[in-house]
Amino acid sequence: DAGVTQSPTHLIKTRGQQVTLRCSPKSGHDTVSWYQQALGQGPQFIFQYYEEEERQRGNFPDRFSGHQFPNYSSELNVNALLLGDSALYLCASSLAKLQFFGPGTRLTVL
Amino acid sequence: GEDVEQSLFLSVREGDSSVINCTYTDSSSTYLYWYKQEPGAGLQLLTYIFSNMDMKQDQRLTVLLNKKDKHLSLRIADTQTGDSAIYFCAEKSPGGYQKVTFGIGTKLQVIP
């Protein structure tokens, strides 16, 4: 059983560009959450998707948006990238009370 | 709102026990978790405890919960060099949603 997978592994963008990150949840999981982890910090909750709807959102600007597909996979989009968006972006999938994380996408904004 | 605090660093000798501590603020939290993160990797769920429990043991791991003081600890028995990593304490928001709030992480260094 494959765990949570994310792509790409690494990404380098320049300020002002847009980026799309992808996540495939663990088999049987219907909920996907996205987190941003800056260097030396704990993960910060961005938002959560369930049944293709955003159901909860953290303290992130509208530049951060997402989508969930009928097969439960998800995308995170970030527009107008800032230097401060450089971080590890983690996707977590869950079915009940436990969240399982993917390996993350390392985004560097130059 | 939720807030989780942890000390930043812990150093232990191989074979000793490690105790990582955490305090949280949301008394209505339902689940509390410990995650492990190795360099360049994602988070691995180590163990969790429901808020109506005091203790949970899972092989070398023991979780203790003091609800009155909102204090959570993770004890690792017979610590090995492979246990060197960052350990995150986290709490789940009450209600049906699954937002999880993390601490800053405790870096555990195991000295051979």
Interface residues (C-beta under 8 A of the other chain):
Chain A: V4 T31 S33 Y35 G40 Q41 G42 P43 Q44 F45 Q48 R55 Q56 G58 L90 A92 S94 K97 L98 Q99 F100 F101 G102 P103 G104
Chain B: V4 T30 Y31 Y33 Y35 A41 G42 L43 Q44 L45 Y48 F88 A90 K92 Y97 Q98 K99 V100 T101 F102 G103 I104 G105
